[in-house]
Amino acid sequence: MKFLLALILSVIVLLPAYAQQDILNNADSLAAVGNREEAIKLLTDLPDKDAKVLLKLAKFHQSEGNIKAALENYKQVTQQHPEMVLTMQDYGELLLENGKLELADSIFSNLKKRYPENAGFTYRLGLTKEKRKLDTLANRLFFETVSYDFSHQGALYKTSKYQLARGRKHKAIVLAQAGLKKRPKNVSLLSILGQAYMSTFQFDKAIPAFNTIVEEGEASEFVLEKLAKAYRMTNQLPKALETYKQMLDINDMNSAAHSNIGVILMEMDRHKEAREHFYNALFIKNPRVDKEFLNLGLASKELEDFEEAYRFFKFAIEENEENERALLELALTADRYFEDKKSVAEHYQRYLNRYAGNGNASMIEIAKYRLSELKKEEHFSE
């Protein structure tokens, strides 16, 4: 009799638990086919909600974008069960994502106090301090995270970026490389590594970093510009040209890309194509365009279109009267185009009057030599 009574009492105790589990299973089934609202209603109607139900509601509300309700569910669970550390972490992350910074700070400070050498909690507290504009504290926590876990991707990105920004390029390289040992295709760390190599003139090492970023489908204008420059600095002009053209595929109004393509084409003796790109750069760029006019003049000069070259060099000087190269090129072009050598001599003299004391030594030497030759020719012709 006693055994039978105990069995009946056990069934009575277990029935609600089985019923709740059935409801949880039904809610999961509804959510799985997209009926989250019905799943939420099913769980909300339960009279006594334990941690399992509240957490399920929190996840469903979060998926539906009802952050206020999700946070309220998390709050109830953490108040009832402060020992549920992972739930506390999820609650803190949701607070952080939605700008509830003081409460997130409180949650992660509490977790760090309980687990002082936990890299995850230290890092999340750092993110909270960063969002609160407490950068000194945030950076200290990011470096502390690395001391606990030298493969922590987020902390290694933050610390390597910090070191790079402060000119400590070799330290940035070490930190970025540490993270890439674990995740070789971490785009953020590859970007830091590539930039650090560029800053230390290790252009050949920067190329693989930026190439991997491109292969991962993250070919931004910034990345392509760095990759193209690295190719140029290692004298891989065809690859540099192709990379600059990829920049134009993203944004054909990038005047710097047009200008750089023009310069490379000039180096490859493709002056006609170069001139087209200099034209494009000129029309896109709004403020001072003396460099583009100078480049257009140089391209036209190589094509022996001296009238056009002279016109562009004049435009360059009108844009920027301090453009020394344009002033000398104007004289050199006049020398090849004008028959009146007295006028040509005046161009050289104008250049020397302006730059004889503070200009480029090689350019001054050219101007002096040619002016001297013109004066000799004028003397013999008299």
DAZIPE-V411515 format. One line per field, one symbol per residue. ss: DSSP state (H for helix, E for strand, - for the rest). A space follows every 50 residues. Layout:
ss->???
//
This chain:
ss->-HHHHHHHHHHHHHHHHHHHHHHHHHHHHHHH---HHHHHHHHH------ HHHHHHHHHHHHHH--HHHHHHHHHHHHHH----HHHHHHHHHHHHH--- HHHHHHHHHHHHHH----HHHHHHHHHHHHH---HHHHHHHHHHHHHH-- --HHHHHHHHHHHHH---HHHHHHHHHHHHHH----HHHHHHHHHHHHH- --HHHHHHHHHHHHH-----HHHHHHHHHHHHH---HHHHHHHHHHHHHH ----HHHHHHHHHHHHH---HHHHHHHHHHHHHH-----HHHHHHHHHHH HH---HHHHHHHHHHHHHH----HHHHHHHHHHHHHH---HHHHHHHHHH HHHHH-----HHHHHHHHHHHHHHHHHHHHH-
//
